Amino acid sequence: MKYLIVGAGLFGAVFAHEAAKRGHEVTVIERRDHIAGNIYTKEVAGIQVHQYGAHIFHTSNDQVWQYVQQFAKFNRYTNSPVANYHGKLYNLPFNMNTFYQMWGVTTPEEAQAKIAEQRQEMAGKTSQNLEEQAISLIGRDIYEKLIKGYTEKQWGRKATELPAFIIKRLPVRLTFDNNYFNDAYQGIPIGGYTAMVAKMFDDPKITVNLNTNFFGNKENYLKDYDRIIYTGMIDQFFDYELGELEYRSLRFETEELATGNYQGNAVMNYTDRETPYTRIIEHKHFEFGKGDPNKTIITKEYPADWKRGNEPYYPVNNDRNNDLYQKYQELAKKQPKVLFGGRLGQYKYYNMDQVIAAALDCVKEE
């Protein structure tokens, strides 16, 4: 069969690799000038720069972990972000280091007592919004310093206007453990994600065409190919005929600095409302100090409203958008040639391992 895959990101790369392995002809088209989608990495001064924000691979899915080993060796990077609130630093996720920095408590018992005391503000009340939900889980001090400003920047609205379900739970550890993820496996591909995705495409049955817009030739593509795997925005595929789904966008400012070490950590979150960016990424720390010892690359990440023409980074999965997506899914069922996949095609906030798992499920169904 002749497959057309729209988008050279992780979902499309997994599907392309599997289809070619089974003998099918695969053409991949990508509107950008590079493969790997938002996990694209580019080497600058010997440093693998994550061009579209920090991407740390983590999973507890044994099948997915074994799958990615075919295409890359992973280092032992452990995600341990630090929060900066008006110049004061706190460890994340919330753990005994955080509680000591916040309140001076030194034992789990003292920490539990302080959290319980802080939560009393919401005793007997039902949380009506994100602010109340956060306070009911962790108390006002941590909410005000480490959640409120960051979340309001991320979503572009006040915490009192955000639904409570966005924070269903918060990770609280009564140990001195700064490892952000609980997953069994974690790391970053040595040499970057672009090299990993390139290996997925390394098959004579796969042709990759960059700088190619699906919508510039949509009708011919639908006619000329047996099957299309579409990983773009599902509402755009249907020309927004039922209305626009909401997305959040991001803007990045990347600088090369004449210093070997700018902040001492890969990810520094800025949790106050006044700082316009949500975090600074120092890329060389993803690979244990590789690269030019006298240079570093940092990226400031600014959340932004999405409008047509902007890059959509993640869906806004509230009730209104989820209902609209279900209606688009009904339209999708009337496209027998087309499968919709990935974060934008399936309108889900996927982690990388979930994208791979969803692609492999799609391969099985196919």
C-alpha positions as CSV (number, residue, x, y, z in Angstrom):
1,M,0.0,0.0,0.0
2,K,1.0,3.6,-0.5
3,Y,0.9,5.6,2.8
4,L,1.1,9.3,3.2
5,I,2.1,10.5,6.7
6,V,1.4,14.1,7.4
7,G,3.9,15.3,10.0
8,A,7.5,14.1,10.7
9,G,7.1,14.1,14.5
10,L,7.2,11.1,16.9
11,F,3.8,9.6,16.0
12,G,4.5,9.8,12.3
13,A,8.0,8.5,12.6
14,V,6.9,5.4,14.6
15,F,4.1,4.6,12.1
16,A,6.4,5.2,9.1
17,H,9.0,2.9,10.5
18,E,6.5,0.1,11.2
19,A,4.7,0.4,7.9
20,A,8.0,0.3,5.9
21,K,9.1,-2.7,8.0
22,R,6.0,-4.5,6.7
23,G,6.8,-3.7,3.1
24,H,4.6,-0.7,2.4
25,E,5.7,2.4,0.5
26,V,5.7,5.5,2.8
27,T,5.9,9.2,2.0
28,V,6.3,11.6,4.9
29,I,5.5,15.3,4.4
30,E,6.5,18.0,6.9
31,R,5.7,21.7,6.6
32,R,8.7,22.7,8.7
33,D,12.3,22.5,7.4
34,H,13.3,19.7,9.8
35,I,12.1,16.3,11.1
36,A,11.2,15.3,14.7
37,G,8.4,17.8,15.3
38,N,8.5,19.5,18.7
39,I,11.2,17.2,20.0
40,Y,13.6,18.5,17.4
41,T,17.1,19.1,18.8
42,K,19.9,21.1,17.1
43,E,23.6,21.0,18.0
44,V,25.1,24.4,18.8
45,A,28.6,24.7,20.3
46,G,28.5,21.0,21.0
47,I,25.3,21.3,23.0
48,Q,22.1,19.6,21.9
49,V,19.5,22.4,22.0
50,H,15.9,21.5,22.6
51,Q,14.4,24.0,20.1
52,Y,10.8,23.7,21.3
53,G,11.2,23.4,25.0
54,A,12.6,20.8,27.4
55,H,11.8,17.2,26.5
56,I,12.7,14.5,29.0
57,F,11.8,11.0,28.1
58,H,10.2,9.0,30.9
59,T,8.0,5.9,31.0
60,S,7.0,2.9,33.1
61,N,5.8,1.1,29.9
62,D,8.3,-1.7,29.4
63,Q,7.2,-2.2,25.8
64,V,7.8,1.5,24.9
65,W,11.2,1.6,26.7
66,Q,12.4,-1.5,24.8
67,Y,11.1,0.0,21.5
68,V,13.0,3.2,21.7
69,Q,16.3,1.4,22.5
70,Q,16.3,0.4,18.9
71,F,16.9,3.9,17.8
72,A,19.0,5.6,20.5
73,K,21.1,5.1,23.7
74,F,19.7,7.1,26.6
75,N,21.8,8.8,29.2
76,R,20.8,8.7,32.9
77,Y,19.4,12.3,33.1
78,T,17.0,12.7,36.0
79,N,14.6,15.6,35.9
80,S,15.0,17.7,39.1
81,P,13.7,21.2,38.3
82,V,14.1,24.1,40.7
83,A,11.5,26.8,41.3
84,N,12.6,30.5,41.6
85,Y,10.1,32.7,43.4
86,H,11.3,36.3,43.6
87,G,14.9,35.0,43.9
88,K,14.3,32.3,46.5
89,L,14.8,28.8,45.3
90,Y,12.7,25.7,46.1
91,N,13.1,22.1,45.0
92,L,10.4,20.4,42.9
93,P,8.3,18.3,43.1
94,F,7.0,19.1,46.6
95,N,9.2,17.1,48.9
96,M,11.0,17.4,52.2
97,N,13.6,19.7,50.7
98,T,10.7,22.0,49.6
99,F,9.0,21.9,53.0
100,Y,12.3,22.7,54.8
101,Q,12.9,25.7,52.4
102,M,9.3,26.9,52.8
103,W,8.8,26.4,56.6
104,G,12.0,25.2,58.1
105,V,10.5,21.8,59.1
106,T,13.0,18.9,59.2
107,T,10.9,15.7,59.8
108,P,8.0,14.2,57.8
109,E,5.8,14.5,60.9
110,E,6.4,18.2,61.1
111,A,5.8,18.6,57.4
112,Q,2.5,16.7,57.5
113,A,1.3,18.8,60.5
114,K,2.1,22.0,58.6
115,I,0.3,20.8,55.4
116,A,-2.7,19.8,57.5
117,E,-2.8,23.2,59.2
118,Q,-2.5,25.0,55.9
119,R,-5.3,23.0,54.3
120,Q,-7.8,23.9,57.1
121,E,-8.7,27.0,55.1
122,M,-10.8,24.7,52.8
123,A,-12.1,22.4,55.5
124,G,-15.7,21.4,54.7
125,K,-15.8,23.3,51.4
126,T,-16.0,22.0,47.8
127,S,-13.4,23.4,45.5
128,Q,-15.0,25.6,42.8
129,N,-11.8,26.5,40.9
130,L,-8.1,25.7,40.6
131,E,-7.1,28.0,43.4
132,E,-9.4,26.4,45.9
133,Q,-8.5,22.9,44.7
134,A,-4.7,23.6,45.1
135,I,-5.2,25.1,48.6
136,S,-7.3,22.1,49.6
137,L,-4.4,19.8,48.6
138,I,-1.3,21.6,49.7
139,G,-2.2,24.8,51.5
140,R,-1.9,28.5,50.7
141,D,1.9,29.0,51.2
142,I,2.9,26.6,48.5
143,Y,0.0,27.5,46.3
144,E,0.9,31.3,46.4
145,K,4.6,30.8,45.8
146,L,4.9,27.7,43.6
147,I,1.6,27.2,41.8
148,K,-0.4,30.3,41.3
149,G,1.8,32.5,39.2
150,Y,3.2,29.7,37.1
151,T,-0.2,28.3,36.4
152,E,-1.8,31.7,35.5
153,K,1.1,32.3,33.0
154,Q,0.8,28.9,31.6
155,W,-3.0,29.1,30.9
156,G,-3.3,32.8,30.3
157,R,-6.0,33.4,32.9
158,K,-6.5,33.7,36.7
159,A,-6.4,30.6,38.8
160,T,-9.9,31.5,40.1
161,E,-11.2,31.3,36.5
162,L,-9.6,27.9,35.8
163,P,-11.5,24.7,36.6
164,A,-10.6,22.6,39.6
165,F,-10.0,19.5,37.6
166,I,-6.8,20.8,36.1
167,I,-5.1,20.0,39.4
168,K,-6.7,16.7,40.3
169,R,-3.8,15.9,42.7
170,L,-0.4,17.2,43.5
171,P,2.6,15.0,44.1
172,V,3.7,15.3,47.8
173,R,6.7,13.4,49.0
174,L,7.7,13.1,52.6
175,T,11.3,12.2,51.5
176,F,14.3,14.2,50.4
177,D,13.8,13.2,46.7
178,N,14.0,15.8,43.9
179,N,13.3,13.3,41.1
180,Y,10.3,14.8,39.3
181,F,9.0,11.6,37.8
182,N,8.1,8.3,39.4
183,D,8.6,6.3,36.2
184,A,10.8,3.3,36.1
185,Y,12.8,4.6,33.1
186,Q,14.1,8.1,32.4
187,G,16.7,9.8,30.2
188,I,17.5,11.7,27.1
189,P,18.9,10.2,23.8
190,I,22.6,10.7,23.6
191,G,23.2,12.9,20.6
192,G,19.6,14.3,20.7
193,Y,16.1,13.5,19.6
194,T,16.6,14.4,15.9
195,A,19.2,11.6,15.5
196,M,16.7,9.2,17.1
197,V,13.9,10.1,14.7
198,A,16.3,10.1,11.7
199,K,17.0,6.5,12.5
200,M,13.3,5.7,12.5
201,F,13.1,7.1,9.0
202,D,16.2,5.2,7.8
203,D,14.6,2.8,5.4
204,P,14.6,2.8,1.6
205,K,10.8,2.5,1.5
206,I,10.5,5.8,3.4
207,T,10.7,9.2,1.5
208,V,10.7,12.4,3.6
209,N,9.7,15.7,2.0
210,L,10.3,18.8,4.1
211,N,8.8,22.3,3.6
212,T,5.7,20.6,2.2
213,N,2.2,21.8,3.3
214,F,-0.5,19.2,3.2
215,F,-3.2,21.8,2.7
216,G,-1.5,23.1,-0.5
217,N,-2.4,19.9,-2.2
218,K,-5.0,18.2,0.0
219,E,-7.4,16.9,-2.6
220,N,-4.6,15.3,-4.7
221,Y,-3.1,13.6,-1.6
222,L,-6.5,12.2,-0.7
223,K,-6.9,10.8,-4.2
224,D,-3.3,9.5,-4.8
225,Y,-2.7,7.6,-1.5
226,D,-4.3,4.4,-0.2
227,R,-4.0,5.6,3.4
228,I,-3.2,8.9,5.1
229,I,-1.9,9.2,8.7
230,Y,-2.6,12.8,9.7
231,T,-0.9,14.2,12.8
232,G,-1.9,17.9,12.5
233,M,-4.8,19.7,14.1
234,I,-8.0,17.8,13.5
235,D,-10.1,21.0,13.3
236,Q,-7.8,22.4,10.6
237,F,-8.2,19.2,8.5
238,F,-11.9,20.0,8.3
239,D,-11.3,23.7,7.7
240,Y,-12.7,24.5,11.2
241,E,-16.2,23.9,9.9
242,L,-17.5,23.2,13.4
243,G,-15.5,25.9,15.0
244,E,-11.9,26.2,16.4
245,L,-10.6,24.0,19.2
246,E,-8.5,25.9,21.7
247,Y,-4.7,25.4,22.0
248,R,-2.0,27.0,24.0
249,S,1.1,28.3,22.2
250,L,4.7,29.0,23.3
251,R,7.3,31.5,22.3
252,F,11.0,30.9,22.8
253,E,14.0,33.2,23.2
254,T,17.3,31.4,22.9
255,E,20.7,33.0,23.8
256,E,24.3,31.8,23.6
257,L,26.2,33.1,26.6
258,A,29.9,33.4,27.2
259,T,29.9,31.4,30.4
260,G,30.3,27.7,31.1
261,N,27.4,27.4,33.6
262,Y,24.5,29.9,33.8
263,Q,22.1,28.4,36.4
264,G,23.5,25.1,37.5
265,N,20.4,23.1,36.4
266,A,18.6,22.2,33.2
267,V,15.2,23.6,34.2
268,M,14.5,26.6,36.4
269,N,10.8,27.4,36.8
270,Y,9.9,31.1,37.5
271,T,6.8,30.8,39.6
272,D,6.0,34.5,40.3
273,R,3.4,36.2,38.1
274,E,5.7,39.2,37.4
275,T,8.4,37.3,35.5
276,P,6.9,37.0,32.0
277,Y,8.4,33.6,31.2
278,T,7.6,30.3,32.9
279,R,11.1,28.8,32.8
280,I,14.7,29.0,31.7
281,I,16.2,25.9,30.1
282,E,20.0,25.5,30.2
283,H,20.5,22.8,27.5
284,K,24.0,21.6,28.3
285,H,22.8,20.1,31.7
286,F,20.7,17.6,29.8
287,E,24.0,15.8,28.8
288,F,26.1,16.2,31.8
289,G,28.2,19.3,30.8
290,K,29.0,18.3,27.2
291,G,29.8,21.0,24.7
292,D,32.0,24.1,24.9
293,P,33.2,24.6,28.5
294,N,33.2,28.4,28.0
295,K,29.7,28.7,26.4
296,T,26.2,27.8,27.3
297,I,22.8,28.0,25.6
298,I,19.7,29.1,27.5
299,T,16.1,29.4,26.4
300,K,13.3,31.4,28.0
301,E,9.9,30.0,27.5
302,Y,6.9,32.3,27.2
303,P,3.3,30.9,27.1
304,A,1.1,32.6,24.6
305,D,-2.5,32.6,23.3
306,W,-3.0,30.6,20.2
307,K,-4.5,31.9,17.0
308,R,-4.4,30.7,13.5
309,G,-0.8,30.8,12.2
310,N,0.7,30.2,15.6
311,E,2.2,26.9,16.6
312,P,-0.2,24.9,18.7
313,Y,1.7,23.2,21.5
314,Y,-1.0,21.6,23.7
315,P,-4.8,21.3,23.7
316,V,-7.0,23.0,26.3
317,N,-9.0,20.0,27.4
318,N,-12.0,21.7,29.1
319,D,-15.6,20.5,28.7
320,R,-16.3,22.9,25.8
321,N,-13.3,21.7,23.7
322,N,-13.7,18.0,24.5
323,D,-17.3,18.2,23.4
324,L,-16.3,19.9,20.1
325,Y,-13.5,17.4,19.6
326,Q,-16.1,14.6,19.8
327,K,-18.0,16.2,17.0
328,Y,-14.9,16.4,14.9
329,Q,-14.3,12.7,15.6
330,E,-17.7,12.0,14.1
331,L,-16.5,13.8,10.9
332,A,-13.3,11.8,11.0
333,K,-15.2,8.5,10.9
334,K,-16.5,9.6,7.5
335,Q,-12.9,9.8,6.2
336,P,-12.2,6.1,5.6
337,K,-8.8,6.7,4.1
338,V,-7.6,8.9,7.0
339,L,-6.3,8.0,10.5
340,F,-5.8,10.9,13.0
341,G,-2.9,10.6,15.4
342,G,-0.7,12.4,17.8
343,R,-1.3,15.2,20.3
344,L,-3.1,17.4,17.7
345,G,-4.8,14.8,15.7
346,Q,-6.3,13.1,18.8
347,Y,-6.5,16.4,20.8
348,K,-4.8,14.9,23.9
349,Y,-1.9,16.1,26.1
350,Y,0.4,13.2,25.4
351,N,3.8,12.6,26.9
352,M,6.4,11.2,24.5
353,D,5.9,7.6,25.7
354,Q,2.2,8.0,25.3
355,V,2.6,9.2,21.7
356,I,4.7,6.1,21.0
357,A,2.2,3.8,22.6
358,A,-0.7,5.4,20.7
359,A,1.2,5.0,17.4
360,L,2.0,1.4,18.1
361,D,-1.7,0.8,18.9
362,C,-2.6,2.5,15.6
363,V,-0.2,0.1,13.8
364,K,-1.8,-2.9,15.4
365,E,-5.3,-1.7,14.4
366,E,-4.0,-1.1,10.9
